[in-house]
Amino acid sequence: MEISIRPGTAEDMEAVHLLIKALAEYERAPSEVVTTPSQLIEDGFGNHPKFECIVATQGDEIIGFALFYTSYSTWKGTCLYLEDLLVTESKRRTGAGSMLFEKVLSIAKERGAKRFEWQVLDWNEPAINFYKKYNADLDPEWINGKIFL
């Protein structure tokens, strides 16, 4: 069955949230997910959307998603940040991940972004190998900083 990529809708956020929880499980941080489908709908489809989402579908089933947003670099200007990309485990190696990644990359190019960026855990070899296929610069020098509020 053919895989399609399309913009995510508010109605898709229940399925996307399940995929987000699956990603958190894989990344060994299931208790870190505090968003809800309702919050995703409000944040992504309300008056001031904070993110965009595309989904990979096969038939009526959502088998993957990519969530991204515009960021800004004082050195480069407009950038696009890929927050998360996931394809359900049973649908990996079908090309869905590449289709999602390439669609977000094309959106970045269409919008004139100067940089397309994301993070990958240093132990996630399958993801690292995936990004290396795109000749991605996986920079080991930067240390991530964050404060949870």
N, C-alpha and C positions, 0 to 999 in steps of 0.2 A: 504494500500500500504506500502511496506517495506521501512524502513529508512536505508540509507547507510552512512558510514563515509568514506571520501576520502581526499587525499591532495588537497588543493585549488590550482587553476591555475590562471594565469594572466587573463584569460577569465572570471573567477569568480568574479573579483574584483569589477565590477559594482554592482553585487548583494550583495556582502559583504559590500560595501560602503553604500548601502541602509539600511542594517541591523545595521551598525555602527551609522547611523543617527537616526534610531529607538531607539537604546540604549541611545543615547544622549537625545532624547526626554523623555524617561522613567526616566533618571537620572536628569531631569530638567535642562539640559544644552545644548539645541540644537544649540546655537550660538557658542559653543566651538569647534565644528568639523570644521577644516580648511583643512583636507586632501581631496584629490580628488581620484577618481578611478585611474587616471594616476599616481599620486604619490604613491599609493599603489602598482601599477605594478612596478614602478621603484624601490621602496624601498624593495619590497618582491621578485622580480624576476630579478633584474639587476645583475651587476657584483659582487656586495658585498651585498647579501641579509641581511636585518636587522631584519627580522621576518620570521616566518613560519605560515601557516594557514591551518587548516583543515575545511572541510565543511560537514554538514549533508544535505543529499538530500533525497527527496521523489519523485520518478519518475525523471523528469527533473528539478524539483524546488529545489533551495537551501533554506532550512528552518532554517539553523543555521550555526554558525561558531565559531571557537576558534582560536585566534591569540596569538602566544607565541614566546618567544625568550630565548636564553641562557643568563644568568647573572652570576656574579661571586661574591662569598662571601670570604672575607679574612679569615674568621673563618672556613668555610666549604668547599670551593672550588666551583666547577661547580654547578650551580643551573638552574632551568627552571622557567621562569616567565610567568604566564598566564595573558596577558594584558586584553583580553576581551573574553567573552563567551556569546553568545546570541542565543536563539531559538525564532523564530517568535511567537507572542502571541497565534495565533490559533493552533500552533503545540506543545505548552507546554503540559506536562503531557503525552507525547507519548514515553518518554525514550530517546529522541534525546539529551537532555542536559546531561544526565548521560553518553550516548555513547561518546559525545564529550569530557567531562571531563575525563572519564576513558581512552580514547585514548591518551590525552596529558599526563596523569599520567603514562601510560605505556611507552610513549616516554621518559619521564624523567627517569624512571627506567632503560630502555634499554641503555640510554646514561650515566648511572652512576651518575646522578645528586644527590647531597647530600640534596637538598631542592627543593621542588616544592611550589611556592608561588604565591599569588595574593592578591588583595584588594577587599573589599566589603563595600559598604556604610552602615553605622550603622542603617539606616532606612529601608534597603532593606530586610525585613523579609523573603520573599520567597527565596531569594538567601542565606541568613544566614542559614535558615533551610535546604536548599539543601546541603550546605557544611558541616553542622553538621552531616548529614547522613554518611559522610566519616570520622568522628571523627577528623575533621580539628581543628587545634589550631587557634582560632580567637583571636588574641592578642590585648587587649585594651590598652596596655601600650605605644605603639609606636605612635608618632605623625608624620604624613606625612609632609615632607618638599619639596618644589619645587620653582623654579624660572622660570618664563616664559620668553623666549628670543625672 
